């Protein structure tokens, strides 16, 4: 059986880092109000045993988003650092010029165009909650999973 290889978007990385720091942040942090603790548990179960990757653009965005939590900033930054230096975390390099050259750059911007390029080049499965990003990936024939659909399917069980 081959290893699942997921490329995570910024939103799911924020959920992952915040949830593994302190699950009480879920639903309270500015970027996590749409999620419930059960969504974090589902994410952890879904990612179990998979290779996790993203781009430097997404990691930088996550760092900035996590820094918006003044109460937990230090703990979140420490957890992000642990995640980033973990040899199991894969950073897929994407040149900003390549991402900016994407024809959807004006609507998706740098981070998301970089994610699309990384998925295309490395044959990774995009894992996102961003509907626009998901639809662009699918329209290009890329493997993509919308976490909101995973949540809906789990709620229906």
N, C-alpha and C positions, 0 to 999 in steps of 0.2 A: 504494500500500500504506500502510495507516495504522500509526502508531507504536504499539508495544506499551507499555502503561502498567501497571506493576506497583507494588503497594503491598506493601512488605516487612515481615514481622514482625520482632520484636526478635532472635530467634535467627538469622535469615538476615542481618540487619544486623551482628550480632556476627561471624559467619563472614566476611562481606564485608570489614569493617574490619580484623579481625585478619589475615585472609589477605593483604590488600593491604599490611599493615604488615610482616609476616614470616610466610611460609607455614609456618615451623617451629612456630608457635604452634598450628596445627591439630592436634587430638588431645592437646595439652598444656594449653591454657588450660581452666580449670574448666568453662566453658560450651561447649567445643568437643570434648570427649572422644568424642562420638558420631560425629564426622566424620573423614574421611581427606583427605589433600591432593587426591586425585582428585575428591572431592566439591566442594572449593573450585574446582577447574578447571572442573568441570561447571557450577557456579553462574555463574562468569564467562562461560562460553560461552552459557549460557541467557539471561543478562541483556544480552548484547552488543546494542547499538543500541536498547535499551528505555529509556523514561523511568522513573526510579526515584523512588519517593515513600514517605513514611510520615507518621506523626503526631508531634506534639511529645511525646506520652506515650511513644511507642515510642522516640524519640530519647533522651529522658531515661533510660529504662530501659537502653538500650544504653550510655549514658555511665556509668551506675552499674555495669553488668556488666563493662565493659572495665576499670574502675577496680579490679577485684578482682585484677588481675594486677600484683603489685608489681614484678616484674622488667621489665615492658614498659609500665608505666602511662603514662609520659611519651610514648613513641612512639605508643601506641594513642590517647591523648588528642589528640595532634597530628594523627594521621591522621583521627580522627573530626571534628576541627575543619575540616580541609581538605574533607572530604566534605560537611559541613553548610553551609559557606559557598560551595560550588560552585554556580553558578547552575543547573546541570543537575539538582541535587537539589531535589525538590519536597516542601515540607511542607504537608500537607493539614490545615487547622485543624478541630479538633473540640472543641466546648465540653464540658467535663467533666460538666456537668449533663445534657447530651444522652446521653453515654455511660453515665452512672450511671443514667439512666432506662430503659435497656435491660432487658428482662425476664430476661436471662441474666447480668446484672451479678454476681450472687452467685457464679456458677461461673466466669465468664471474667474478671471484674474490669475495671478501668478501661482499661488499655492495649488489651486485645483487643476490648472493646466499642467503643472508639474506632476501631479498625481496621475493624470491621464497618460502623460508621456512615460512615466515609470511603469505603469501597468502594461502599456503597449510593448515597451522594449523588453521588460523582464518577464512578461507573461504571468503577472500577478493577478490575484482576484481583489478588486477594489471592494472595500467594506466601508459603507458610508451611511449617514442619515440625511445627507444633502440630496434632495430629489433631483435638482438640476444636474448636479455632478453625476448622479446615477444614470439619468436619462442620456446624458452625453456619452457616458462610457458604453452603455448598451447600444446606442446608435452607431458606435464605431466597432461593434462586434467584440468589445472587451468583456471579460468576465467581471461581473459586479453583483454585489448583494446589498440590498437596502435594509438596514437594520430595523427600520420601522415596520417592514413586512415580516421580519423575524419576530418582532414583538407581537404584532397582530396575530400571527400564526400560533405563537405560544399562548396568547390570551384565549384563543379559541379551543385549546385543549382541555 
